C-alpha cells in the first residue's frame, strides 16, 4: 500500500541529525511500495533544502544527490490537488485550523484512503480526527 508523505517526512531523510530508525524504515517502505504527494511537495522540499544550503547544513552537491535519489523513488505527484484546492482543501484547513499547504496532504490521504506520514503535530492531529491512519517516525 502506498503512503502519503509530507515535506517533514522527506526532510527527515536528508539530514543526519533528523534521521531516525523510523524515518529510514519509511524511506525503505516508500522505495518498495511507493508514495503519493500533492503538487506542492516538490516546492516545499526544494525550499527547505535551499534553506538548509543557506544555513550551511547541506551543499549544492548534496542537494543535487538527494534530488536525484528522490527522482528514482516511486513517488507519484497527485494531479488532482489543484482541483481540490477551492473546496475540499479549504474546508479541511478551515475546520481543522491548518494552513492550506498542510491541509492538502490531509485531503490527499483522506481522498485516497492512504496512511499519512508526517512529523507535523497539527497535521497529525487533524488527520486523526478524520480517521486517517498515521505513520509515526
N, C-alpha and C positions, 0 to 999 in steps of 0.2 A: 504494500500500500504506500502510495506517495504521501508526502507531508508538505504542509505549507511552512516555509521558513521565512523569518523576517531578517532585517539587517543585523539585529543584535546576535542572532544565531550564527549568521555568516561571519561576522567580525570576530566571534569567539574562535574561529579557525585561523585568524590572521595574525594574532599577537600572542607570543609565548606566555605573557603574564595573564592572558584571559583564557587560554586553552586549558580545558579540564578533560578528565577521562570521559565525562558525559558528552562534551562537545565533540571530542574526537570520535566517539561512538556515533553521534549524529551525522558527522561527515561520512563515516563508513556506511551508515544506513542510507543516506542520500545517494552515495555512489552506487549502491546496489539497487535501490528502489525508486529513486527519483524524487523530485520535489516540484512544487508549483509555487510561483511567486507572482505578485501583482506587477503591473507595468512600472511602478515607482521603484521597485527593488534595485535595479542596476544603478539608478541615480543616487539612491541612499547609500549603497555600498561604495560607489565611486567617490562620493563626497566625504564619507567617513575615512576612506583611505587617503584622500587628499589632505584632510585634517591631520591624519597620522603622519603624513610626509612633512607637513609644515611643522609639526611638533617633534620631528626627528625620531619618530617611532618606527618608521619604515622608509626604505629608499625607493626611488623611482623604479629601479630594477626589481625590487621586492614586490612592488605593486604590479608590475608587468607579469611577473611569475604567478602571482595569485590570480590575476585576471585570466591568464592562460589556463590555469588549473580550473577555475570556475567555468570557463568556456567548455571544458571537457566533461563537466558533470551533467547528468541528465536532469537539468533544471528547465522546466517549461515556464515561459512567461505568459501569463493569462491574458488573452486578448480582450476579455470582457470587462476588465477593470474600469475602463472609461465609461462603458455603457452603464455600469452600476453606480457611478460617482454621484449622479444627481439625486438618486432616490435611496437605494439600499445603504450605501456607504455613509451618506449624510445622515440618514436616520439612525444608523448604529452609532455614529460619532455623537450625535445629539443625545441619544438615550443612555449611552454608556460613558459619557463625558470623556471622549477620546478625541484626538486630532483626526482629521480625515485621513491622514497618512497612516496612522495606526489602525483606524477602522477598516481600511481597505484589506489588510491582512486578515482581520477577524471576519469580514464579509466573505472573503475568498474561502477561508476554511469552512465557514458555515454553508456557503452555497455548494461547495464540492463535497461536503461531509468528510473532510480530512482533518487529521490532527494538526495542531499548530505548535511550532517550536519557536519559542521566544524567551528572552530574558527580561522583557518589559513587564513590570508588575501590573500596570494599569491594563495593558493589553491582555495579559493572562487573566486578570480578574473579570474583564468584560467577556472574554471567550468562555470562561467557566460559567458565567451567568446564562450564556446562550447554549450551554450543554456541549461545547466543543471540547474534544479531548486535547489535553495539553501534554507536550513532551518537554519535560524539565531537564535542564543540563547545568 
